[in-house]
């Protein structure tokens, strides 16, 4: 109930990001703990991860992987570039089409991140560990609600 109230109040406010992201520290593998459903991940049934590799001061290689229902691993490769702030990236998997990738919350030790986009249609909760504690997921869900996301739409990512 409280999360729904945060959603209603915050959804009218412009979406804010963290001040900056050290892309070198952000690089590496992140595990998806939860997401809002989206068309481009509909075949993914578990073990969703993203690996980021720095390719320059403002460019990142992106490799997304997941397990499909047939047991096969699906891989999507793309690129990201800084869009005004290191907390706001533009990502493409199908050039010339780009999507927003905004870091809305980030652990000071780079152990978790909450990522979304200004329209609040897409949201991901990412962690460095494959099975994060429930208490952490609750805190990150609350953070997303305070940012104006309808967290009732979040689905947990099976391992």
MARTOR-833878 format. One record per atom (N, C-alpha, C): residue number from 1; x, y, z. Coordinates in steps of 0.001 Angstrom, whole numbers, plus 500000, padded with zeros to 6 digits. Layout:
BEGIN
<site seq="NUM" east="X" north="Y" up="Z"/>
...
END
This chain:
BEGIN
<site seq="1" east="500824" north="498812" up="500000"/>
<site seq="1" east="500000" north="500000" up="500000"/>
<site seq="1" east="500870" north="501254" up="500000"/>
<site seq="2" east="501891" north="501274" up="500839"/>
<site seq="2" east="502786" north="502418" up="500907"/>
<site seq="2" east="503527" north="502612" up="499588"/>
<site seq="3" east="503940" north="501507" up="498953"/>
<site seq="3" east="504620" north="501596" up="497660"/>
<site seq="3" east="503693" north="502203" up="496612"/>
<site seq="4" east="502406" north="501884" up="496647"/>
<site seq="4" east="501456" north="502448" up="495695"/>
<site seq="4" east="501310" north="503946" up="495890"/>
<site seq="5" east="501327" north="504391" up="497133"/>
<site seq="5" east="501246" north="505818" up="497428"/>
<site seq="5" east="502477" north="506534" up="496887"/>
<site seq="6" east="503672" north="505964" up="497100"/>
<site seq="6" east="504896" north="506546" up="496543"/>
<site seq="6" east="504800" north="506640" up="495031"/>
<site seq="7" east="504269" north="505596" up="494392"/>
<site seq="7" east="504133" north="505579" up="492935"/>
<site seq="7" east="503267" north="506739" up="492465"/>
<site seq="8" east="502133" north="506934" up="493095"/>
<site seq="8" east="501223" north="507993" up="492673"/>
<site seq="8" east="501837" north="509377" up="492848"/>
<site seq="9" east="502537" north="509588" up="493942"/>
<site seq="9" east="503138" north="510891" up="494208"/>
<site seq="9" east="504357" north="511152" up="493334"/>
<site seq="10" east="505199" north="510150" up="493166"/>
<site seq="10" east="506464" north="510347" up="492460"/>
<site seq="10" east="506328" north="510281" up="490946"/>
<site seq="11" east="505304" north="509625" up="490430"/>
<site seq="11" east="505183" north="509467" up="488984"/>
<site seq="11" east="505027" north="510804" up="488271"/>
<site seq="12" east="504493" north="511807" up="488954"/>
<site seq="12" east="504314" north="513118" up="488335"/>
<site seq="12" east="505618" north="513921" up="488321"/>
<site seq="13" east="506576" north="513546" up="489131"/>
<site seq="13" east="507854" north="514251" up="489211"/>
<site seq="13" east="508795" north="513766" up="488119"/>
<site seq="14" east="509665" north="514649" up="487599"/>
<site seq="14" east="510683" north="514174" up="486643"/>
<site seq="14" east="511578" north="513121" up="487295"/>
<site seq="15" east="511959" north="512130" up="486531"/>
<site seq="15" east="512795" north="511045" up="487038"/>
<site seq="15" east="514216" north="511551" up="487261"/>
<site seq="16" east="514782" north="511219" up="488399"/>
<site seq="16" east="516149" north="511631" up="488720"/>
<site seq="16" east="517065" north="510414" up="488766"/>
<site seq="17" east="518331" north="510662" up="488466"/>
<site seq="17" east="519356" north="509621" up="488495"/>
<site seq="17" east="520323" north="509902" up="489629"/>
<site seq="18" east="521262" north="508998" up="489820"/>
<site seq="18" east="522381" north="509279" up="490707"/>
<site seq="18" east="523204" north="510388" up="490054"/>
<site seq="19" east="524076" north="511025" up="490811"/>
<site seq="19" east="524863" north="512134" up="490262"/>
<site seq="19" east="525812" north="511691" up="489157"/>
<site seq="20" east="526504" north="510594" up="489376"/>
<site seq="20" east="527488" north="510114" up="488405"/>
<site seq="20" east="527747" north="508636" up="488644"/>
<site seq="21" east="528233" north="507971" up="487599"/>
<site seq="21" east="528608" north="506560" up="487676"/>
<site seq="21" east="530046" north="506440" up="487197"/>
<site seq="22" east="530866" north="505778" up="487999"/>
<site seq="22" east="532230" north="505454" up="487569"/>
<site seq="22" east="532101" north="504225" up="486673"/>
<site seq="23" east="532151" north="504444" up="485376"/>
<site seq="23" east="531895" north="503346" up="484439"/>
<site seq="23" east="532900" north="502216" up="484570"/>
<site seq="24" east="534125" north="502517" up="484982"/>
<site seq="24" east="535120" north="501454" up="485185"/>
<site seq="24" east="534697" north="500551" up="486341"/>
<site seq="25" east="534125" north="501128" up="487397"/>
<site seq="25" east="533647" north="500317" up="488529"/>
<site seq="25" east="532344" north="499608" up="488189"/>
<site seq="26" east="531550" north="500204" up="487321"/>
<site seq="26" east="530274" north="499615" up="486919"/>
<site seq="26" east="530489" north="498413" up="485997"/>
<site seq="27" east="531609" north="498409" up="485294"/>
<site seq="27" east="531913" north="497315" up="484366"/>
<site seq="27" east="531924" north="495980" up="485112"/>
<site seq="28" east="531682" north="494924" up="484357"/>
<site seq="28" east="531639" north="493584" up="484933"/>
<site seq="28" east="530256" north="492989" up="484770"/>
<site seq="29" east="529992" north="491917" up="485495"/>
<site seq="29" east="528725" north="491197" up="485369"/>
<site seq="29" east="527761" north="491587" up="486474"/>
<site seq="30" east="526528" north="491822" up="486058"/>
<site seq="30" east="525415" north="492115" up="486960"/>
<site seq="30" east="524332" north="491063" up="486723"/>
<site seq="31" east="523696" north="490626" up="487807"/>
<site seq="31" east="522599" north="489666" up="487712"/>
<site seq="31" east="521279" north="490405" up="487899"/>
<site seq="32" east="520328" north="490077" up="487051"/>
<site seq="32" east="519008" north="490674" up="487182"/>
<site seq="32" east="518261" north="489979" up="488313"/>
<site seq="33" east="517818" north="490749" up="489303"/>
<site seq="33" east="517038" north="490199" up="490414"/>
<site seq="33" east="515547" north="490345" up="490149"/>
<site seq="34" east="515176" north="491427" up="489447"/>
<site seq="34" east="513765" north="491678" up="489123"/>
<site seq="34" east="513705" north="492671" up="487967"/>
<site seq="35" east="512549" north="492677" up="487277"/>
<site seq="35" east="512339" north="493628" up="486182"/>
<site seq="35" east="510849" north="493827" up="485967"/>
<site seq="36" east="510520" north="494902" up="485276"/>
<site seq="36" east="509162" north="495032" up="484776"/>
<site seq="36" east="509123" north="494252" up="483461"/>
<site seq="37" east="508027" north="493586" up="483178"/>
<site seq="37" east="507949" north="492804" up="481937"/>
<site seq="37" east="508156" north="493699" up="480713"/>
<site seq="38" east="508816" north="493158" up="479709"/>
<site seq="38" east="509045" north="493901" up="478479"/>
<site seq="38" east="509086" north="492926" up="477306"/>
<site seq="39" east="508858" north="493421" up="476118"/>
<site seq="39" east="508770" north="492560" up="474937"/>
<site seq="39" east="510101" north="491937" up="474564"/>
<site seq="40" east="511212" north="492649" up="474806"/>
<site seq="40" east="512504" north="492147" up="474336"/>
<site seq="40" east="513118" north="491101" up="475253"/>
<site seq="41" east="512508" north="490838" up="476410"/>
<site seq="41" east="512988" north="489770" up="477283"/>
<site seq="41" east="511928" north="488696" up="477500"/>
<site seq="42" east="510916" north="488670" up="476658"/>
<site seq="42" east="509809" north="487743" up="476931"/>
<site seq="42" east="510207" north="486275" up="476833"/>
<site seq="43" east="511275" north="485955" up="476108"/>
<site seq="43" east="511729" north="484559" up="476024"/>
<site seq="43" east="512605" north="484161" up="477216"/>
<site seq="44" east="513024" north="485140" up="478000"/>
<site seq="44" east="513927" north="484867" up="479129"/>
<site seq="44" east="513149" north="484309" up="480315"/>
<site seq="45" east="513536" north="483116" up="480758"/>
<site seq="45" east="512850" north="482493" up="481895"/>
<site seq="45" east="513737" north="482423" up="483133"/>
<site seq="46" east="515004" north="482771" up="483009"/>
<site seq="46" east="515873" north="482736" up="484178"/>
<site seq="46" east="517315" north="483040" up="483837"/>
<site seq="47" east="518116" north="483120" up="484896"/>
<site seq="47" east="519553" north="483333" up="484787"/>
<site seq="47" east="519883" north="484514" up="483865"/>
<site seq="48" east="519257" north="485648" up="484143"/>
<site seq="48" east="519465" north="486845" up="483326"/>
<site seq="48" east="520637" north="487628" up="483883"/>
<site seq="49" east="521556" north="487968" up="483003"/>
<site seq="49" east="522739" north="488721" up="483409"/>
<site seq="49" east="523157" north="489681" up="482310"/>
<site seq="50" east="523863" north="490726" up="482721"/>
<site seq="50" east="524417" north="491694" up="481778"/>
<site seq="50" east="525879" north="491888" up="482120"/>
<site seq="51" east="526718" north="491883" up="481097"/>
<site seq="51" east="528146" north="492123" up="481293"/>
<site seq="51" east="528527" north="493374" up="480523"/>
<site seq="52" east="529140" north="494312" up="481237"/>
<site seq="52" east="529544" north="495589" up="480660"/>
<site seq="52" east="531064" north="495655" up="480621"/>
<site seq="53" east="531593" north="496079" up="479470"/>
<site seq="53" east="533031" north="496229" up="479299"/>
<site seq="53" east="533307" north="497634" up="478793"/>
<site seq="54" east="534139" north="498365" up="479500"/>
<site seq="54" east="534483" north="499723" up="479112"/>
<site seq="54" east="535312" north="499697" up="477839"/>
<site seq="55" east="534920" north="500493" up="476857"/>
<site seq="55" east="535639" north="500568" up="475582"/>
<site seq="55" east="536213" north="501956" up="475333"/>
<site seq="56" east="536207" north="502782" up="476316"/>
<site seq="56" east="536690" north="504153" up="476217"/>
<site seq="56" east="536081" north="504931" up="477357"/>
<site seq="57" east="536416" north="506198" up="477483"/>
<site seq="57" east="535912" north="506954" up="478628"/>
<site seq="57" east="534392" north="507101" up="478659"/>
<site seq="58" east="533738" north="507011" up="477489"/>
<site seq="58" east="532294" north="507202" up="477460"/>
<site seq="58" east="531566" north="506147" up="476626"/>
<site seq="59" east="532217" north="504996" up="476413"/>
<site seq="59" east="531594" north="503928" up="475613"/>
<site seq="59" east="531712" north="502590" up="476331"/>
<site seq="60" east="530655" north="501800" up="476219"/>
<site seq="60" east="530579" north="500522" up="476925"/>
<site seq="60" east="530044" north="499453" up="475976"/>
<site seq="61" east="530689" north="498292" up="475982"/>
<site seq="61" east="530156" north="497130" up="475270"/>
<site seq="61" east="529198" north="496423" up="476225"/>
<site seq="62" east="528068" north="495969" up="475699"/>
<site seq="62" east="527023" north="495343" up="476498"/>
<site seq="62" east="526762" north="493942" up="475954"/>
<site seq="63" east="526750" north="492944" up="476838"/>
<site seq="63" east="526366" north="491583" up="476462"/>
<site seq="63" east="525309" north="491123" up="477466"/>
<site seq="64" east="524086" north="490967" up="476989"/>
<site seq="64" east="522994" north="490471" up="477823"/>
<site seq="64" east="522765" north="488998" up="477511"/>
<site seq="65" east="522567" north="488202" up="478566"/>
<site seq="65" east="522304" north="486776" up="478387"/>
<site seq="65" east="521163" north="486344" up="479290"/>
<site seq="66" east="520459" north="485306" up="478838"/>
<site seq="66" east="519418" north="484707" up="479667"/>
<site seq="66" east="519186" north="483276" up="479226"/>
<site seq="67" east="518518" north="482533" up="480085"/>
<site seq="67" east="518137" north="481154" up="479763"/>
<site seq="67" east="516708" north="481172" up="479231"/>
<site seq="68" east="516497" north="480510" up="478096"/>
<site seq="68" east="515159" north="480386" up="477517"/>
<site seq="68" east="514502" north="479112" up="478021"/>
<site seq="69" east="513213" north="478970" up="477784"/>
<site seq="69" east="512458" north="477809" up="478267"/>
<site seq="69" east="513013" north="476496" up="477725"/>
<site seq="70" east="513611" north="476532" up="476534"/>
<site seq="70" east="514165" north="475312" up="475947"/>
<site seq="70" east="515551" north="474972" up="476510"/>
<site seq="71" east="516017" north="475760" up="477469"/>
<site seq="71" east="517308" north="475508" up="478105"/>
<site seq="71" east="518484" north="476182" up="477421"/>
<site seq="72" east="518264" north="476737" up="476252"/>
<site seq="72" east="519342" north="477407" up="475531"/>
<site seq="72" east="519602" north="478794" up="476108"/>
<site seq="73" east="520819" north="479273" up="475900"/>
<site seq="73" east="521191" north="480616" up="476324"/>
<site seq="73" east="520992" north="481576" up="475160"/>
<site seq="74" east="520271" north="482639" up="475435"/>
<site seq="74" east="520067" north="483696" up="474452"/>
<site seq="74" east="521049" north="484818" up="474766"/>
<site seq="75" east="521689" north="485371" up="473735"/>
<site seq="75" east="522668" north="486442" up="473915"/>
<site seq="75" east="522329" north="487603" up="473003"/>
<site seq="76" east="522386" north="488810" up="473553"/>
<site seq="76" east="522206" north="490033" up="472771"/>
<site seq="76" east="523411" north="490924" up="473033"/>
<site seq="77" east="524044" north="491384" up="471954"/>
<site seq="77" east="525228" north="492236" up="472081"/>
<site seq="77" east="524891" north="493641" up="471613"/>
<site seq="78" east="525375" north="494614" up="472377"/>
<site seq="78" east="525098" north="495992" up="472026"/>
<site seq="78" east="526198" north="496924" up="472494"/>
<site seq="79" east="525917" north="498199" up="472363"/>
<site seq="79" east="526853" north="499238" up="472772"/>
<site seq="79" east="526072" north="500319" up="473516"/>
<site seq="80" east="526767" north="500976" up="474433"/>
<site seq="80" east="526176" north="502098" up="475162"/>
<site seq="80" east="527134" north="503271" up="475096"/>
<site seq="81" east="526553" north="504465" up="475133"/>
<site seq="81" east="527369" north="505672" up="475156"/>
<site seq="81" east="526767" north="506647" up="476154"/>
<site seq="82" east="527632" north="507454" up="476744"/>
<site seq="82" east="527202" north="508455" up="477714"/>
<site seq="82" east="526330" north="509479" up="476994"/>
<site seq="83" east="525245" north="509868" up="477653"/>
<site seq="83" east="524310" north="510836" up="477082"/>
<site seq="83" east="524152" north="512020" up="478040"/>
<site seq="84" east="525210" north="512806" up="478162"/>
<site seq="84" east="525156" north="514000" up="479001"/>
<site seq="84" east="525688" north="513813" up="480404"/>
<site seq="85" east="525507" north="512633" up="480950"/>
<site seq="85" east="525960" north="512303" up="482304"/>
<site seq="85" east="526297" north="510821" up="482314"/>
<site seq="86" east="527272" north="510424" up="483125"/>
<site seq="86" east="527621" north="509000" up="483184"/>
<site seq="86" east="526505" north="508168" up="483819"/>
<site seq="87" east="525504" north="508816" up="484407"/>
<site seq="87" east="524355" north="508108" up="484957"/>
<site seq="87" east="523252" north="507927" up="483914"/>
<site seq="88" east="523428" north="508563" up="482754"/>
<site seq="88" east="522447" north="508463" up="481673"/>
<site seq="88" east="523165" north="507973" up="480422"/>
<site seq="89" east="522800" north="506769" up="480014"/>
<site seq="89" east="523401" north="506184" up="478825"/>
<site seq="89" east="522341" north="505958" up="477761"/>
<site seq="90" east="522794" north="505877" up="476528"/>
<site seq="90" east="521969" north="505456" up="475407"/>
<site seq="90" east="522512" north="504112" up="474974"/>
<site seq="91" east="521636" north="503120" up="474857"/>
<site seq="91" east="522051" north="501758" up="474526"/>
<site seq="91" east="521401" north="501336" up="473214"/>
<site seq="92" east="522181" north="500660" up="472377"/>
<site seq="92" east="521633" north="500123" up="471140"/>
<site seq="92" east="522008" north="498658" up="470988"/>
<site seq="93" east="521038" north="497880" up="470581"/>
<site seq="93" east="521249" north="496489" up="470176"/>
<site seq="93" east="520951" north="496346" up="468686"/>
<site seq="94" east="520243" north="497335" up="468146"/>
<site seq="94" east="519859" north="497359" up="466733"/>
<site seq="94" east="520075" north="498780" up="466221"/>
<site seq="95" east="521322" north="499088" up="465837"/>
<site seq="95" east="521619" north="500422" up="465351"/>
<site seq="95" east="520747" north="500720" up="464151"/>
<site seq="96" east="520180" north="501874" up="464015"/>
<site seq="96" east="520439" north="503141" up="464708"/>
<site seq="96" east="519478" north="503427" up="465854"/>
<site seq="97" east="518793" north="502421" up="466371"/>
<site seq="97" east="517795" north="502637" up="467420"/>
<site seq="97" east="518448" north="502553" up="468803"/>
<site seq="98" east="518227" north="503574" up="469616"/>
<site seq="98" east="518801" north="503652" up="470954"/>
<site seq="98" east="517696" north="503734" up="471993"/>
<site seq="99" east="517970" north="503183" up="473169"/>
<site seq="99" east="517066" north="503296" up="474308"/>
<site seq="99" east="517799" north="503933" up="475474"/>
<site seq="100" east="517028" north="504530" up="476369"/>
<site seq="100" east="517614" north="505145" up="477559"/>
<site seq="100" east="517941" north="504097" up="478612"/>
<site seq="101" east="519053" north="504285" up="479275"/>
<site seq="101" east="519517" north="503429" up="480371"/>
<site seq="101" east="519975" north="504396" up="481453"/>
<site seq="102" east="519106" north="504651" up="482424"/>
<site seq="102" east="519401" north="505616" up="483477"/>
<site seq="102" east="519635" north="504870" up="484791"/>
<site seq="103" east="520723" north="505190" up="485456"/>
<site seq="103" east="521037" north="504600" up="486754"/>
<site seq="103" east="520345" north="505454" up="487815"/>
<site seq="104" east="519298" north="504895" up="488406"/>
<site seq="104" east="518449" north="505616" up="489352"/>
<site seq="104" east="518921" north="505477" up="490785"/>
<site seq="105" east="519585" north="504380" up="491075"/>
<site seq="105" east="520123" north="504116" up="492401"/>
<site seq="105" east="521350" north="503244" up="492248"/>
<site seq="106" east="522365" north="503506" up="493076"/>
<site seq="106" east="523619" north="502754" up="492956"/>
<site seq="106" east="524290" north="502658" up="494316"/>
<site seq="107" east="524633" north="501453" up="494677"/>
<site seq="107" east="525352" north="501203" up="495915"/>
<site seq="107" east="526728" north="501877" up="495854"/>
<site seq="108" east="527171" north="502519" up="496939"/>
<site seq="108" east="528501" north="503134" up="496931"/>
<site seq="108" east="529621" north="502143" up="496612"/>
<site seq="109" east="529392" north="500865" up="496911"/>
<site seq="109" east="530388" north="499826" up="496617"/>
<site seq="109" east="530113" north="499116" up="495287"/>
<site seq="110" east="529131" north="499609" up="494544"/>
<site seq="110" east="528774" north="499043" up="493230"/>
<site seq="110" east="528374" north="497573" up="493334"/>
<site seq="111" east="527570" north="497254" up="494369"/>
<site seq="111" east="527071" north="495898" up="494557"/>
<site seq="111" east="525618" north="495737" up="494113"/>
<site seq="112" east="524904" north="496852" up="493919"/>
<site seq="112" east="523552" north="496819" up="493389"/>
<site seq="112" east="523283" north="498095" up="492611"/>
<site seq="113" east="522328" north="498010" up="491694"/>
<site seq="113" east="521911" north="499171" up="490906"/>
<site seq="113" east="520426" north="499037" up="490578"/>
<site seq="114" east="519764" north="500177" up="490505"/>
<site seq="114" east="518386" north="500242" up="490034"/>
<site seq="114" east="518435" north="501066" up="488755"/>
<site seq="115" east="517952" north="500466" up="487664"/>
<site seq="115" east="518083" north="501073" up="486340"/>
<site seq="115" east="516701" north="501207" up="485711"/>
<site seq="116" east="516484" north="502333" up="485051"/>
<site seq="116" east="515213" north="502556" up="484383"/>
<site seq="116" east="515370" north="503516" up="483226"/>
<site seq="117" east="514257" north="504139" up="482877"/>
<site seq="117" east="514251" north="505110" up="481788"/>
<site seq="117" east="513174" north="506151" up="482091"/>
<site seq="118" east="513279" north="507341" up="481470"/>
<site seq="118" east="512434" north="508464" up="481887"/>
<site seq="118" east="510933" north="508254" up="481743"/>
<site seq="119" east="510497" north="507336" up="480881"/>
<site seq="119" east="509063" north="507067" up="480739"/>
<site seq="119" east="508509" north="506135" up="481796"/>
<site seq="120" east="509396" north="505583" up="482620"/>
<site seq="120" east="509035" north="504660" up="483702"/>
<site seq="120" east="508328" north="503395" up="483209"/>
<site seq="121" east="508606" north="502998" up="481969"/>
<site seq="121" east="508040" north="501742" up="481467"/>
<site seq="121" east="508933" north="500560" up="481801"/>
<site seq="122" east="510225" north="500788" up="481834"/>
<site seq="122" east="511188" north="499710" up="482054"/>
<site seq="122" east="511953" north="499954" up="483342"/>
<site seq="123" east="512178" north="498862" up="484068"/>
<site seq="123" east="512898" north="498935" up="485341"/>
<site seq="123" east="513620" north="497617" up="485557"/>
<site seq="124" east="514855" north="497709" up="486012"/>
<site seq="124" east="515635" north="496532" up="486369"/>
<site seq="124" east="516286" north="496741" up="487716"/>
<site seq="125" east="516265" north="495708" up="488529"/>
<site seq="125" east="517029" north="495677" up="489772"/>
<site seq="125" east="518164" north="494698" up="489538"/>
<site seq="126" east="519383" north="495217" up="489627"/>
<site seq="126" east="520583" north="494436" up="489333"/>
<site seq="126" east="521450" north="494310" up="490566"/>
<site seq="127" east="522085" north="493151" up="490713"/>
<site seq="127" east="523010" north="492939" up="491828"/>
<site seq="127" east="524237" north="492188" up="491320"/>
<site seq="128" east="525301" north="492308" up="492063"/>
<site seq="128" east="526519" north="491585" up="491695"/>
<site seq="128" east="526439" north="490118" up="492091"/>
<site seq="129" east="525618" north="489818" up="493096"/>
<site seq="129" east="525490" north="488416" up="493513"/>
<site seq="129" east="524224" north="487818" up="492908"/>
<site seq="130" east="524311" north="486552" up="492594"/>
<site seq="130" east="523220" north="485895" up="491893"/>
<site seq="130" east="521971" north="485730" up="492748"/>
<site seq="131" east="522133" north="485580" up="494039"/>
<site seq="131" east="520987" north="485404" up="494937"/>
<site seq="131" east="521045" north="486431" up="496061"/>
<site seq="132" east="520612" north="487658" up="495798"/>
<site seq="132" east="520691" north="488707" up="496820"/>
<site seq="132" east="519706" north="488464" up="497959"/>
<site seq="133" east="520011" north="488998" up="499131"/>
<site seq="133" east="519107" north="488837" up="500271"/>
<site seq="133" east="517754" north="489514" up="500033"/>
<site seq="134" east="516708" north="488916" up="500571"/>
<site seq="134" east="515353" north="489465" up="500436"/>
<site seq="134" east="515260" north="490887" up="500982"/>
<site seq="135" east="515940" north="491158" up="502077"/>
<site seq="135" east="515879" north="492502" up="502669"/>
<site seq="135" east="516416" north="493551" up="501688"/>
<site seq="136" east="517479" north="493216" up="500971"/>
<site seq="136" east="518025" north="494132" up="499981"/>
<site seq="136" east="517021" north="494357" up="498854"/>
<site seq="137" east="516413" north="493300" up="498356"/>
<site seq="137" east="515432" north="493439" up="497287"/>
<site seq="137" east="514249" north="494299" up="497732"/>
<site seq="138" east="513867" north="494174" up="498975"/>
<site seq="138" east="512795" north="495014" up="499503"/>
<site seq="138" east="513190" north="496487" up="499501"/>
<site seq="139" east="514412" north="496790" up="499920"/>
<site seq="139" east="514898" north="498181" up="499928"/>
<site seq="139" east="514969" north="498751" up="498517"/>
<site seq="140" east="515414" north="497930" up="497566"/>
<site seq="140" east="515548" north="498409" up="496194"/>
<site seq="140" east="514177" north="498588" up="495537"/>
<site seq="141" east="513236" north="497738" up="495886"/>
<site seq="141" east="511865" north="497898" up="495404"/>
<site seq="141" east="511276" north="499193" up="495959"/>
<site seq="142" east="511519" north="499484" up="497222"/>
<site seq="142" east="511047" north="500740" up="497820"/>
<site seq="142" east="511670" north="501944" up="497126"/>
<site seq="143" east="512952" north="501851" up="496793"/>
<site seq="143" east="513626" north="502940" up="496090"/>
<site seq="143" east="512949" north="503189" up="494741"/>
<site seq="144" east="512637" north="502116" up="494015"/>
<site seq="144" east="511968" north="502247" up="492722"/>
<site seq="144" east="510588" north="502884" up="492887"/>
<site seq="145" east="509870" north="502502" up="493923"/>
<site seq="145" east="508553" north="503093" up="494174"/>
<site seq="145" east="508681" north="504587" up="494443"/>
<site seq="146" east="509686" north="504979" up="495205"/>
<site seq="146" east="509910" north="506401" up="495492"/>
<site seq="146" east="510277" north="507177" up="494226"/>
<site seq="147" east="510808" north="506483" up="493237"/>
<site seq="147" east="511147" north="507111" up="491957"/>
<site seq="147" east="509944" north="507177" up="491019"/>
<site seq="148" east="508808" north="506649" up="491457"/>
<site seq="148" east="507588" north="506737" up="490667"/>
<site seq="148" east="507254" north="505528" up="489835"/>
<site seq="149" east="507916" north="504404" up="490082"/>
<site seq="149" east="507613" north="503178" up="489347"/>
<site seq="149" east="506488" north="502421" up="490024"/>
<site seq="150" east="505642" north="501804" up="489228"/>
<site seq="150" east="504594" north="500928" up="489743"/>
<site seq="150" east="505238" north="499573" up="490022"/>
<site seq="151" east="505691" north="499376" up="491248"/>
<site seq="151" east="506441" north="498163" up="491581"/>
<site seq="151" east="505551" north="496933" up="491673"/>
<site seq="152" east="504244" north="497102" up="491586"/>
<site seq="152" east="503368" north="495924" up="491559"/>
<site seq="152" east="503581" north="495138" up="490260"/>
<site seq="153" east="504191" north="495772" up="489263"/>
<site seq="153" east="504460" north="495103" up="487986"/>
<site seq="153" east="505781" north="494322" up="487990"/>
<site seq="154" east="506602" north="494533" up="489004"/>
<site seq="154" east="507904" north="493848" up="489051"/>
<site seq="154" east="507736" north="492334" up="489102"/>
<site seq="155" east="508568" north="491637" up="488347"/>
<site seq="155" east="508618" north="490179" up="488414"/>
<site seq="155" east="510018" north="489776" up="488831"/>
<site seq="156" east="510090" north="488807" up="489702"/>
<site seq="156" east="511388" north="488289" up="490154"/>
<site seq="156" east="511983" north="487413" up="489080"/>
<site seq="157" east="513289" north="487453" up="488981"/>
<site seq="157" east="513994" north="486671" up="487975"/>
<site seq="157" east="514441" north="485350" up="488575"/>
<site seq="158" east="513929" north="484238" up="488064"/>
<site seq="158" east="514378" north="482937" up="488572"/>
<site seq="158" east="515835" north="482676" up="488200"/>
<site seq="159" east="516501" north="481906" up="489006"/>
<site seq="159" east="517905" north="481542" up="488729"/>
<site seq="159" east="517939" north="480377" up="487843"/>
END
